[in-house]
Amino acid sequence: MRGAALTLVLVAGVAASVSFDATAEDTIRCRNGRLVNVGMTASEVSSRCGNPTSRTVEEIPVLARLPTGAVKQTGTTQAERWIYARGQGQMDAMLTFEDGKLLRIELLTQR
């Protein structure tokens, strides 16, 4: 029984490691060598790294839970996802902005 449990844990661990296709970072180096980090504005990132390879924009609802337990939309926020190709030997990076501020940097392991 112990061997079966160990095998199950090992298989689950391998499956979990294979299923991720991005890793989170706080700072990245752009293709030109300049650094950007979480907390910077979109204009600061753009001035350091130039234009991204691709850019998507979406409106995300802002939700609040009422005292009754119900959920109500109180507004929207704008999220942008920028993809930067960082050069040979470097993983592409996806930068996520909300309301013009860099919230998350993810290194993409596959395109």
C-alpha positions as a printed Julia matrix, in Angstrom:
111×3 Matrix{Float64}:
   0.0    0.0     0.0
   2.85   2.39    0.84
   4.37   1.95   -2.64
   1.04   2.69   -4.32
   0.6    5.86   -2.24
   4.13   7.03   -3.09
   3.52   6.38   -6.78
   0.26   8.35   -6.64
   1.99  11.33   -5.0
   4.82  11.21   -7.54
   2.41  11.04  -10.5
   0.31  13.89   -9.07
   3.47  15.99   -8.59
   4.64  15.36  -12.16
   1.16  16.14  -13.54
   1.04  19.4   -11.57
   4.46  20.48  -12.8
   3.56  19.76  -16.43
   0.23  21.62  -16.35
   1.7   25.07  -15.64
   2.64  27.18  -18.65
   3.7   30.39  -16.92
   5.79  31.38  -13.92
   5.33  34.57  -11.92
   8.13  37.11  -11.56
   8.45  40.52   -9.87
  11.07  41.92  -12.27
  12.1   41.17  -15.85
  14.77  42.42  -18.22
  13.51  43.73  -21.55
  15.14  42.83  -24.84
  17.11  46.1   -24.66
  18.49  45.23  -21.19
  16.32  47.62  -19.17
  14.47  46.34  -16.1
  10.76  46.65  -15.32
   9.03  45.57  -12.14
   5.59  45.14  -10.63
   4.09  48.47   -9.57
   5.3   50.48  -12.57
   2.82  52.33  -14.77
   2.06  51.29  -18.34
   3.84  54.4   -19.66
   6.98  53.62  -17.62
   7.06  50.04  -18.97
   6.45  51.25  -22.52
   9.24  53.82  -22.28
  11.69  51.17  -21.01
  10.71  48.2   -23.21
   9.05  49.78  -26.23
   5.86  48.48  -27.8
   4.78  44.94  -26.89
   4.48  42.16  -29.47
   0.76  41.97  -28.71
  -1.71  43.79  -26.49
  -5.21  42.78  -25.37
  -7.66  44.88  -23.35
 -10.72  43.71  -21.44
 -13.23  45.16  -19.0
 -13.47  43.17  -15.76
 -16.48  43.55  -13.47
 -15.81  44.71   -9.91
 -18.0   42.71   -7.53
 -19.01  43.29   -3.92
 -20.75  40.94   -1.5
 -23.83  42.44    0.14
 -24.76  41.79    3.8
 -27.42  39.39    2.51
 -24.71  37.26    0.88
 -25.68  38.26   -2.65
 -23.04  39.57   -5.05
 -23.53  42.87   -6.88
 -21.46  44.48   -9.63
 -20.26  47.87   -8.4
 -18.31  48.91  -11.48
 -15.63  47.76  -13.91
 -11.87  47.94  -14.17
  -9.73  47.73  -17.28
  -7.15  44.97  -17.6
  -4.46  44.9   -20.28
  -2.18  41.99  -21.1
   1.01  42.77  -22.97
   3.27  40.11  -24.46
   6.96  40.88  -24.95
   9.28  38.67  -27.0
  12.54  39.02  -25.06
  14.99  37.52  -27.51
  16.82  34.29  -28.18
  17.17  32.06  -25.13
  14.66  34.12  -23.11
  11.07  33.16  -22.38
   8.4   35.57  -23.6
   6.79  37.62  -20.83
   3.13  38.46  -20.27
   2.6   41.67  -18.3
  -0.83  42.28  -16.76
  -1.93  45.83  -15.99
  -5.05  46.95  -14.16
  -6.01  50.62  -14.25
  -2.65  51.42  -15.84
  -0.48  49.77  -13.14
   1.65  46.63  -13.63
   0.22  43.95  -11.31
   1.79  40.72  -12.56
   4.65  39.47  -14.72
   4.52  35.91  -16.02
   7.16  34.11  -18.04
   5.52  32.02  -20.76
   7.02  28.57  -21.21
   5.26  27.89  -24.5
   3.82  30.0   -27.27
